[in-house]
Amino acid sequence: MRGADPHPAGRLGRRKLLTAASGTGGDRSHGRRVVAALAVTQTIGYGVLYYAFSVILLPMRRDLGASGTQVAAALTLAVLTTALCAPLAGRRLDAHGGRALMTAGSVLGTLAVLAWSQVSTLPQLYAVFLAIGAASAMVLYEPAFAVIVAWFDERGRAGALLAVTIVAGFASAVFLPLTGLLVQTYGWRQALVVLAVGYGVLAIPLHALVVRDPARHAVRARSTAGDRTDLVRAAVRGRPFRLLAVAFTAHGGAVATVAVLLVTYLVHLGHPPVFAAAVAGLLGVLSVTGRLVTTGLRRRWAAAPVAAAIFAVQGAGALLLPLVGATVAGAICCVLLFGLGFGVATITLPHLLAERYGTTAYATLSGRVALFAVADKALAPLGATALAHAAGYGWVLGAVAAACAVSACALVAYHRLPG
């Protein structure tokens, strides 16, 4: 049994640390600066480390003398590497905070993109994308959300997550045309040099100078590694965590499949390529809309059933697309239904993990979920492509709808469990 604290001054010091961590005074002001910095680094991080690849792919393929599949495999390798590194990054974040990890990751990302500009063989390309995948695990959403969870209490967390994801949601809208312009003007190699330098100039100092740990982390860090290990072990053995892992893994695969195959399928249905690309482009805007809607609904209802309802709507959109998608109105309506949930998982999982398990081992638990969810995002489109060739796109959309239904049911079951 724990006795009274024999050191009132120490008790007072800890109280001051916790008060500061709750968002008062200078820490509250710096918390807003952290959110602003992460909004910038996530936007440019996704733009350079992820979205630029689709623009670079064609000229790079010609220069390397490789097939599209061989070159595209590099991005799949990077995403799988991110998934494998996620648990390790999570443990590091819980033990030491985000500043050092995210700074090192932005340095690694900068050097990897510079190296990408110099590749001349496929093995070199794959080696570079192994580094990009590791850097992504250190600097993109999972570590950024861990920093936000450490900085904000439950009331401020939703707004902070929403602010970062709304800004970063426009990464594709900014960096796809920007990269295209750079490639057209300078060629793909010099374009990558410009992108790498721009990323390094912004991300490295912002991570190093702004993303410092809150006072609360000084208290949380006193928990031993054994305490966190026990907490994580108990959590991952429990049904709630398994339901979360199932829900967000299945949903991640469904979203990734639609993101990759939507343009191809709309063209298959008879739509012009320009129309198909324009409709698919709605997904980025709708991801922002869905996050705003979700955050508003959570003011009246719990997060899990809200996300479950939106995932069910997505499943309905996927089921309807083969039936009514041949018409312009039908295609747009189905994409609207599916797109509303496109970014919902991103802001829902951090809330559910912190709500149930607290913040002591948040990043470790988030990394465990990401191991499966991110890996599914990399592999599901490959399986969906094979299924489309073997049985047709109707079966692919049916599988997407089934995955959304599994996600919704898992979240409903999770919500019914005691807290």
MISEZA-426916 format. One record per residue (C-alpha): residue in one letter; x, y, z. Coordinates in steps of 0.1 Angstrom, whole numbers, m for minus. Layout:
REM residues N
> A,X,Y,Z
...
END
This chain:
REM residues 419
> M,0,0,0
> R,13,34,m9
> G,18,59,20
> A,16,96,20
> D,42,115,0
> P,69,125,25
> H,80,154,2
> P,53,181,m1
> A,76,201,m23
> G,79,172,m47
> R,42,167,m47
> L,37,204,m55
> G,62,202,m83
> R,44,173,m99
> R,11,192,m96
> K,27,221,m114
> L,38,198,m142
> L,4,183,m146
> T,m12,217,m145
> A,11,229,m173
> A,4,198,m193
> S,m34,204,m191
> G,m29,234,m215
> T,m26,265,m193
> G,m3,295,m197
> G,27,291,m219
> D,22,254,m226
> R,m13,261,m241
> S,3,287,m264
> H,31,264,m274
> G,6,235,m279
> R,m10,257,m307
> R,25,262,m322
> V,30,224,m321
> V,m2,219,m340
> A,7,245,m366
> A,42,230,m371
> L,28,195,m375
> A,2,207,m399
> V,30,220,m421
> T,53,190,m417
> Q,25,164,m423
> T,14,182,m455
> I,49,185,m470
> G,58,150,m456
> Y,29,133,m473
> G,34,154,m505
> V,71,145,m508
> L,74,111,m493
> Y,42,96,m507
> Y,22,116,m533
> A,51,127,m555
> F,58,91,m564
> S,27,88,m587
> V,40,118,m608
> I,76,106,m609
> L,66,70,m618
> L,63,73,m656
> P,95,93,m664
> M,114,73,m638
> R,102,40,m654
> R,114,52,m688
> D,148,63,m674
> L,154,31,m655
> G,141,9,m684
> A,118,m10,m660
> S,81,m20,m661
> G,54,m1,m643
> T,49,m31,m619
> Q,86,m32,m610
> V,88,5,m602
> A,54,5,m584
> A,67,m23,m562
> A,90,3,m546
> L,61,22,m530
> T,45,m10,m518
> L,79,m19,m502
> A,80,15,m485
> V,45,12,m471
> L,53,m23,m457
> T,85,m10,m442
> T,64,18,m425
> A,41,m9,m411
> L,70,m30,m398
> C,87,0,m382
> A,55,14,m366
> P,57,m7,m333
> L,93,2,m327
> A,86,39,m334
> G,57,38,m310
> R,78,24,m282
> R,104,50,m288
> L,77,78,m287
> D,63,66,m254
> A,97,64,m238
> H,113,95,m251
> G,88,118,m268
> G,85,129,m304
> R,112,156,m309
> A,143,134,m315
> L,125,107,m334
> M,107,131,m358
> T,138,152,m363
> A,159,121,m372
> G,131,109,m394
> S,129,142,m413
> V,167,141,m418
> L,165,105,m431
> G,136,114,m453
> T,155,143,m468
> L,186,122,m475
> A,165,93,m489
> V,147,116,m514
> L,180,131,m525
> A,193,95,m530
> W,161,87,m549
> S,171,114,m574
> Q,203,96,m582
> V,191,60,m586
> S,200,42,m618
> T,190,6,m610
> L,160,m12,m594
> P,180,m25,m564
> Q,190,11,m557
> L,154,22,m560
> Y,142,m4,m536
> A,170,4,m511
> V,159,41,m512
> F,123,32,m506
> L,132,10,m476
> A,147,42,m461
> I,116,63,m471
> G,94,37,m455
> A,114,39,m422
> A,114,77,m423
> S,76,77,m429
> A,71,56,m397
> M,91,83,m378
> V,75,115,m392
> L,39,109,m406
> Y,5,106,m389
> E,12,80,m362
> P,41,99,m345
> A,24,132,m351
> F,m8,120,m334
> A,13,106,m305
> V,27,141,m300
> I,m8,157,m301
> V,m21,131,m276
> A,7,139,m253
> W,1,177,m255
> F,m37,179,m252
> D,m64,166,m229
> E,m96,150,m242
> R,m113,184,m248
> G,m85,199,m269
> R,m74,167,m286
> A,m102,165,m311
> G,m97,200,m324
> A,m59,196,m326
> L,m62,163,m346
> L,m88,179,m368
> A,m67,209,m375
> V,m36,188,m385
> T,m56,164,m407
> I,m76,191,m425
> V,m45,209,m436
> A,m26,177,m444
> G,m57,165,m463
> F,m48,189,m491
> A,m13,174,m496
> S,m23,157,m528
> A,m40,188,m541
> V,m9,208,m536
> F,19,183,m544
> L,6,164,m574
> P,4,195,m596
> L,36,210,m580
> T,56,179,m587
> G,42,177,m622
> L,53,213,m628
> L,88,206,m614
> V,91,175,m636
> Q,80,193,m667
> T,104,222,m660
> Y,135,205,m646
> G,131,167,m652
> W,123,141,m625
> R,157,140,m609
> Q,161,177,m604
> A,124,178,m593
> L,133,154,m565
> V,162,175,m554
> V,140,205,m551
> L,114,186,m532
> A,140,171,m508
> V,156,204,m501
> G,122,220,m495
> Y,112,192,m472
> G,144,194,m452
> V,144,231,m449
> L,109,231,m434
> A,105,197,m416
> I,139,194,m398
> P,138,228,m379
> L,101,226,m372
> H,105,191,m356
> A,137,200,m338
> L,127,234,m325
> V,89,234,m321
> V,79,198,m314
> R,92,197,m279
> D,77,175,m252
> P,51,189,m229
> A,56,191,m191
> R,32,161,m188
> H,57,139,m205
> A,82,145,m177
> V,56,129,m154
> R,46,102,m178
> A,83,93,m185
> R,86,83,m148
> S,66,52,m156
> T,91,24,m161
> A,94,5,m193
> G,80,m25,m173
> D,49,m5,m165
> R,43,3,m201
> T,50,m33,m211
> D,25,m46,m186
> L,m1,m21,m198
> V,5,m30,m235
> R,5,m67,m228
> A,m28,m65,m209
> A,m43,m43,m237
> V,m34,m64,m267
> R,m47,m96,m250
> G,m81,m79,m244
> R,m111,m80,m267
> P,m115,m42,m271
> F,m80,m38,m286
> R,m85,m68,m309
> L,m118,m53,m321
> L,m101,m20,m328
> A,m74,m37,m348
> V,m99,m56,m368
> A,m120,m25,m375
> F,m92,m3,m387
> T,m73,m29,m405
> A,m103,m39,m426
> H,m113,m3,m432
> G,m77,6,m442
> G,m77,m21,m468
> A,m111,m10,m482
> V,m100,26,m485
> A,m67,18,m501
> T,m84,m5,m526
> V,m109,22,m537
> A,m81,48,m539
> V,m60,27,m562
> L,m87,12,m584
> L,m115,38,m586
> V,m103,56,m617
> T,m97,23,m635
> Y,m131,10,m626
> L,m150,41,m636
> V,m133,39,m670
> H,m143,2,m671
> L,m179,13,m666
> G,m176,35,m697
> H,m168,69,m683
> P,m141,91,m700
> P,m107,91,m682
> V,m109,128,m675
> F,m143,124,m658
> A,m130,94,m638
> A,m100,113,m626
> A,m121,143,m616
> V,m146,122,m596
> A,m118,103,m579
> G,m103,136,m570
> L,m133,143,m549
> L,m120,117,m524
> G,m94,141,m510
> V,m120,169,m505
> L,m145,145,m490
> S,m119,132,m465
> V,m118,167,m450
> T,m156,169,m451
> G,m159,136,m434
> R,m136,146,m406
> L,m156,178,m400
> V,m188,159,m399
> T,m174,132,m376
> T,m160,158,m352
> G,m194,175,m351
> L,m214,143,m345
> R,m190,133,m317
> R,m203,163,m297
> R,m236,144,m293
> W,m227,107,m297
> A,m198,84,m289
> A,m170,81,m314
> A,m172,44,m321
> P,m209,43,m332
> V,m204,75,m352
> A,m175,59,m371
> A,m194,26,m375
> A,m224,44,m391
> I,m201,62,m415
> F,m183,30,m424
> A,m217,14,m431
> V,m225,42,m454
> Q,m192,36,m472
> G,m201,0,m477
> A,m235,10,m492
> G,m217,32,m516
> A,m193,4,m527
> L,m223,m20,m532
> L,m242,5,m553
> L,m214,15,m576
> P,m216,m16,m598
> L,m254,m12,m600
> V,m257,26,m607
> G,m221,37,m614
> A,m225,36,m652
> T,m244,69,m651
> V,m228,102,m642
> A,m252,109,m613
> G,m248,73,m600
> A,m210,74,m601
> I,m209,108,m583
> C,m234,97,m556
> C,m215,65,m549
> V,m182,83,m547
> L,m198,109,m523
> L,m211,81,m501
> F,m177,63,m499
> G,m157,95,m497
> L,m174,108,m466
> G,m156,81,m446
> F,m122,84,m464
> G,m105,102,m436
> V,m126,93,m406
> A,m104,65,m393
> T,m75,88,m391
> I,m91,109,m364
> T,m112,82,m347
> L,m85,57,m338
> P,m64,81,m317
> H,m95,92,m298
> L,m106,56,m290
> L,m71,45,m279
> A,m65,75,m256
> E,m100,73,m243
> R,m98,36,m232
> Y,m61,31,m224
> G,m48,66,m215
> T,m17,82,m229
> T,11,63,m211
> A,14,37,m238
> Y,m6,54,m266
> A,21,54,m292
> T,30,18,m286
> L,m6,7,m289
> S,m11,28,m320
> G,20,13,m335
> R,6,m22,m329
> V,m26,m13,m348
> A,m6,4,m376
> L,15,m28,m381
> F,m16,m45,m394
> A,m36,m16,m408
> V,m8,0,m428
> A,3,m34,m441
> D,m32,m41,m453
> K,m32,m7,m471
> A,m2,m19,m490
> L,m14,m54,m498
> A,m51,m50,m503
> P,m49,m32,m536
> L,m26,m60,m550
> G,m51,m86,m539
> A,m80,m66,m553
> T,m62,m62,m587
> A,m58,m100,m589
> L,m94,m106,m579
> A,m106,m81,m606
> H,m86,m100,m633
> A,m99,m133,m621
> A,m136,m126,m613
> G,m144,m90,m623
> Y,m146,m57,m605
> G,m180,m65,m591
> W,m164,m89,m567
> V,m138,m64,m557
> L,m165,m38,m548
> G,m184,m66,m529
> A,m152,m73,m510
> V,m148,m36,m502
> A,m184,m35,m489
> A,m178,m66,m468
> A,m147,m50,m453
> C,m166,m19,m444
> A,m193,m40,m428
> V,m168,m59,m408
> S,m153,m26,m396
> A,m187,m12,m386
> C,m197,m43,m368
> A,m164,m44,m349
> L,m168,m8,m337
> V,m204,m15,m326
> A,m192,m45,m306
> Y,m164,m24,m292
> H,m188,3,m281
> R,m209,m22,m262
> L,m180,m34,m241
> P,m175,m19,m207
> G,m150,10,m205
END
